[in-house]
Amino acid sequence: MDADLLAPEIMNINLRIRAKDPTAFDDAVEFTEQYPEIWEVWHTLAYAHESRGDYAAAIAAATRAMDLDGQQPVLFLDRGAYALLSGDYERAVADFSQGLILCDELDWDDYSDALHFLRAEALVQLGKKAEALADLSHIRDDYVFWTIKARSKAELFALCGKSLEPRPEVITRESLRLPKGRGRLFFENWVVLPDSPDEKEAALATKLGAAGLAAIDAALLKHTRDRAQKSARIIFEAIEACGFPRTDNHLRLFARRLIALAEAGAVVARGNLHRPGYSEVRLPDKP
């Protein structure tokens, strides 16, 4: 079975796990029984175990995925995260370090920021503050990510005994840090989002269902800030957080959901959201 053919079903299970659908766990287990040689299904099972707080089982499933394909940085990111949450900080540092090595070897920096940030958290927990600060030097100042809880760069700096000097940010096209892989090519070549979804995008939305689309909306809102940021950045961060593939259909679907959030007043947009690289969004002003 070609893993690409399973991508919509895997994405559906992931979204239902995120939405706390009780049937999603059993589906994740069943998928590993049906397709035991596909690393992506074990990756999904690891996420299912993590959602239940069973980090040992999550680590075991992620390790099985690595046995099938040990060249996926996301597997080292996720297994390291499970180790971090379980308190095994040394193992977490080792996994995050290997993930960064793979990112360099593959010239694929989609996960570099998250790996540096997570390793900084693990190093802070180990009392290695100088090493943690070295990792944080790679991270933009407004970065927020879930480690053992939602953390900001400023908070990790404070735990290292340092303060993050506030700097005014001017948002420019160059400030958008796009990945080097197919996601970068997608946004460079895809100038305008079509007004209406094509058949493949519509089929994907139907496959995900209302719960799946709601989970996408929640991920987009989670990564939208009080100040304006590039729409493309929000889309990439939301997809990365969900662990979904960056195919054209998935990127278009996330972009279209961001437009729906703007139309509903959940986010404030500036520019044409049909051009994610040239528009910005922020959260509404608080009353």
N, C-alpha and C positions, 0 to 999 in steps of 0.2 A: 504494500500500500504506500503510495506517495504521500508524504507528510503534508504537502501543499493542499492535497484534496481534503485532508482532515482539518485544515486550519479553521474553517468556520465553526465546526463542531467543537474544537478545542477552545476557541475563543468564547463560544457560548457557555461552555462549562466554567471557564475562568470568570466570566461575568456573573454567572449564577452563584459561584462561590463567594464572590465579592458582595453580592446582594444577599448573602446568607440563605440561599435556597437550600433546604435540607436534602433535596434529591441530588444535588450536584456532587456531593462526596461519593455516593454510590456510583454515579456515572463515571467519575474520574477513576475509580477502582476498576470498573468494568472495561474502560478503555485500555488500561494496562494489560488486562487479560486478553483483549482482542488484538492489540497491536503492541506486543512486548518488545519489539525491536525498534520502536520509534522513540527517540529521546524526548520529543515534545510532550508525549503523553505522561511520561514519568515526571517531567517538569511540572505538569499540571497537578499530578498526584501529590507532589511535594508541597505545592501551594495549598492543596486541599487539607493536608495534614497540618500545615502551619496555621491555617484558619481555625483549627480546633485546638491550637496551642500544643500540639504534639511535635515538638521540635526534633526529637530523636528520629521519629518516623519520617519527618520532612527531610532531614539530612540523609537518611538511608535512600529515599526515593531520588533525591538530587544526585547522590553518588551513583545510583544505577543509571541515571541519564548521562552522567559523565563517562561511565563505562562504554556507553554507546557512541558518544561523541564528546571527546575531551577538549574540543577546540571552540567551545561556546563560552565567551566571557560571562554571559548572563547566568550560567550555571554556577560559576564561582562566586558571582555577586550574591545569588540567592542562598547558596549553601553557607556562605560566610555570614549572611544576615541571620540565618537560622541558628548558627553557632553563637553569634553575638547575642541574640535574644535568649539563648539558653545559658549564657554566662561563660562560654568557652572562648575567651577573648584571643588566646594564642592561635587557636584553630581559625578563628575569624580573620585574623591578620594574615595568616598563611593563604587563605582562599582569596581575600581581596588582593593580595600581592600577585598571586598567579593570574587573577583576572586582568590586572593592569598589564602584566607581561604579555598576555594574549592580545589585549587591545593594541599594544605597540607592534607586535608581530603581524597582526592582521590589518594594521592601519585603520582601525575601526574604533572610534572614540565615543560611540553612543553611550557607553557605560562608564567612561573615565571619571566624570564628576562624581557620580554616585559611589564608585569604588574608592576614590580618594576620601570622600566624606565619611563613608562607613568605616574605612580603616582608621581615620582620625578618631572616631568615636571609640573604637576598640582600643586604640593606643592610649586615649585618655583614661579609659577604665583600667588599663595596665600601669598607669602613672607615667607613661612615656610622653611627656608634654612637648618636648622639643620635636620629636618625630611627628606628633599630631599636628603641630603648627606647620611643619614642612608639607604635610598633605593638604592642609587648609589653604596654603599659598596657591594651590591650583584652582581654588573654588571662587566663583564670583561672590561679592559681598552680600547679595540678597538671597543666597541659596538657602532653601529650606527643604529638609528631607526627613523621612522617618528612619530612625536608627533603633534605639530602644524606646523612643517616643519621638514626637515631632520636634526636630531640632533646627535651629538656625545656625548659620556660621558664627554670628555674634555670640551665641550661647556657648558654642564649643570653644571659641576664643576665651571667653570668661572662665571656663573650666580649666583652661591652660594658664590662667593668671594674667591674661592680656585683654586689652580692650580693642575693639574694632573701630577705627576712626571713621566717622561718617564722611562719605564723599558724595558730592552731587553727581547724579547719573544723567547723562544725555543719551537718550535712546536714538540710535542710528541704525541704518541697515547693517553696518559692520558689527554692531553689538550683538546681533543675532548669531548665536553659536550653534550652527547646524552640524549634524553628524557628518562624517566623511563617507559613509556608505550610501546605499541607495536612497535613503531619506534626503540627503543633501541634493542628489541629482533630481529627485522628485520635485523639490521646491524650487530648484533652479530652472527646471524645464516646464513645470506646471505653473503657468502665469496666472490663469484665472480659473476658479472653480466653476464648473458648468452650473447654470441656473437650476437644472433638474438632475437627479441621480440617473445613471444609466442602469441597465438591467442587472448587472452584477452587483452594483452598490445597493440597489433596491432589494435584491435577494438577500444580501448580507444583513441588511437592517431587519428584514422579515425573519430571518433565521435567529437573530439575537432576541427579538421580541421586546416587549415593553420593559421588562426587568433589565435586560441587557443594555438598552438605550439609557435607562435611568442611571445605571452604573457608570456609563460613559459620561453622562452629564455631571455626576458627582465627582468623577476624576478631574474633569475640566475645571469645575468650580474650586476644587481643592488646590489647584495649581495656579489659580488666578489671584493676583495680589491687589492691594489697595491702590497701587499706582500702576500706570499703564505699562504693559509689556507687549512685545511682539506676539501676534496671534499664533504664528508658526511655533514660537517657543512654547507657548501653552499647550499646543497640540502635541508637540514632541514629548514634553514632560508627562502629559497625561497618558500617552501611549506607552511610554517607558515605565511609568508607575504600574500600569495594568499588565505589562508584560506581553503585549500583543505585537504581531508582526507589522512591519511598516510597508505593507503593500499599498498600491495606489488606492484600492477600494477602501482599505481601513483608514488611510489618511484622509480621504475625501469624506468618509462617514464622520470622523471626529471633527473635521472642519465644518461640516454641515450641522452637527450638533451644537458647535459653538455659535453658529449663526442663530440657531433656534433659541439658545439661551439669551442672546442679545435681543432678539425680538420679544422675548418674554420679560425683559427687564432685569434678568438675573445678573447680567454683566453690562457694562457700558463700553461701547465700541467707538473707535475713531478710525476713519478710513474705510476702505471697502473690504469687508470680511471675505469676499470672494477671492481676495488676493492676500493670503495669510502672511506672506513675507513683507507686505507693505501696509499692514493694519495693526492696530493695537487694541487691547482690551484691559479693563480693570474692574474691580468690584464697585458697586454703587456706593455713593457717599452714605455714611451712617447717619440716621436721623438724630 
